[in-house]
Amino acid sequence: MDRVDLEVLVVLLVDQVQRNGYAVKYDVEDPSSLRELLWHEAQHRGLQIRTGIVTGDEHAVWAYRPKTNGEAGTEAQ
């Protein structure tokens, strides 16, 4: 995957996290670099995200946006 493809992938995954609250990408060549790029893109957009490696698949990366107290709805009451 070249740099342009990687940048597009990062933007698409952060878009998915922003829209759905989570994203997962399988068959990742360099999971630690992807996680770092996801975090930087999210910070650039003012989002707070968590990233990690899927248990049992070291080439799969997950990212999600943790709920804040305002988003938790009735669960926080």
N, C-alpha and C positions, 0 to 999 in steps of 0.2 A: 504494500500500500504506500503510495507516494504521499508527500506532505499535503498536497491539495485535497486528496481523498480523505486523509485523516482529519483535516480541518472541517470538511463538509460533514464527516461522520460525527465529530464532536458537536457541531452546531445542531445537527438533527437529533442527537441523543439528549442534549440539554433542552431542546424544544419539547421533546417527548416528556421529559421530567417536569417541565413547566406546565404542560398540558395535562398529563395523566398522574403526575406525582411520582412516577418511577420509570426506569428504563433498564433493559438488559441487552447486552451485546455478546454474542457467542463467537468463537473462533478468532479471538483477538491475538495478534502476534506479540504485542508488548503491553500486557495489562497495566503495569505500573505507570507507563507513560500515558496511556489512555486515561487512567484515573486522575493523574495530575492535570492533564489538559481539560478534562471535564470540570474539575474543581475550579481551575482558572477561568474558564468560560462562564461558569455559574457565578463566580465572584464578580466578574465584569458586568453581569446582568443584575447584580444585587440579590442573587438567590443564595440560599444556604442549602447545600446538599451533602449527603453522605455517599461514599462509594466503597466498594469492596469487591472481593473475588467470590464467585459462586462456589459454595462448598462442593467438592468432588470434581470440579472442572476449573483447573488453573488458567484456562484460556477464555473464561467468561467473566465479564465485568457487570456489576449492577450499580445503579445509582438511584437514590430517591431523595425526595424533599421531605424532611421531617415536619410533622404538623406543629404549628405554633398554638399557643393557648387560644388565639382568636379563631383558628380553623377547627379546633377540636369539637366545637358544638356542645352538645349536652354531656359529653364524656368528661369535660373539665369541671362541671358543676358539682 
